[in-house]
Amino acid sequence: MSQMDIEEKEEIDDDEEIDEIIVKTKDLVGGEDGFIRKYDFIPSYNGESLLTQTQRHGLAESIINAGILVSAWEVEDVVTPPVGSTPQPTIETPVKQISPVYSIDVQSEGIWLLAGMESGAINLYSVRHEEGQCHYTFTRHKQVVSVIKISPDEKSFLSGSWDRQILQWDLNTGEIISSYAGPISQITSISIRSTPVQKSFIPANASNDNDNHNHFSFLVTTFDGVVWIFDSRSPNEPIKKIPPSTGCPPWALSACWSKDDSKIYCGRRNGSIDEIDFYDGSILRSIKLPKDSGPVYYVMPMLNNTQILCASFDNIRLWDLKLTPESAVPSGTNTPKQPSQQKSLGMSESNNFGKSPMKDPLNKKLKNFLDDTLTPVVPFSIIPGHHGGVISTMITDLEGKILITASGTKGWEGISNNNCLVYSIIPKD
């Protein structure tokens, strides 16, 4: 498949951090200020509204189009006042208050969406009809709902929270189908595998085989840096637990599957991305970003399966995996080991070019060839627009023609530039 290039198309400006963004035919943005905003994507993308000079300040020169806001509604969270509050309630009377939107996911046809809130509640809103109407609230989590993912059959959804719980909910009944055991730290991301794992991967004591829902597999990252692999057929026991490599800071906010589902890419706090083999759980290589890039907040694969998008504190990069040296992992450890360039070219360590004059023309030609081969190649291109902030979300459309990125902290540490940017993805020959 051809390589990809990305160029800016428009900016959707927001006064508050954009913690989650979902795009179908409309552009739905949830922010720190407690509003879900809906933008008309097609006219926005076609440039029917331009940014003002003030709005363009600090942005790349190629960003001139503005998002067209259609509507917005508040996200109401129902909480119970603590005893001793003023005025003190005679009974535990629920009180409505506006909550930041920490997570959001929308049905494939844009009919309804789910929004996670600070108290741990999840609201179900209609979008296409009775816009912004809350029809049901799912309650079980005790802290911030940091991630929501609708299942492939759209009959259930997954939710992850700061209370360390991963729950699967039935959208028809509102009941909990499964609670996934294992994580001991806050849930930071969930990524559903495009195909379920083979039954041979499922633990023998799998206790849940619900025929009313299609089975699916997914990965989970937790704040302590561990990558967990689960399957809906085995909620009581994860398929795999993949800890950070030796010497890697225990931290992770995002991980994703490769397009062929054979590998996992996980962003790390030390400015690196671990490439993990799904089948044996080993770390194949550690992709090092340039020095001072900062933590990698979000990773996402491209459709060609040879490039990934990685968002660190300084920039978003389109990384070419084919130009990144392979790493080897010694037996019995989970730490990537970089092979020497000499060995990768079939040279023995006893070769000592440069220690004695190369009078043989063949040796000189070989040395010139090696010098050209070992010339450093920059394996990435920088996607302009975001700089110096946390990227909360990156998504593409199903055909891989449009990329949308949003800046927001989702309650984690860091700062954001409050921008949502839209890019065109252009295939390169």
Summary of the structure (lengths in Angstrom):
residues: 429
radius of gyration: 23.9
end to end distance: 9.1
largest distance: 97.0
contacts: 1382
relative contact order: 0.14
helix: 7%
strand: 41%
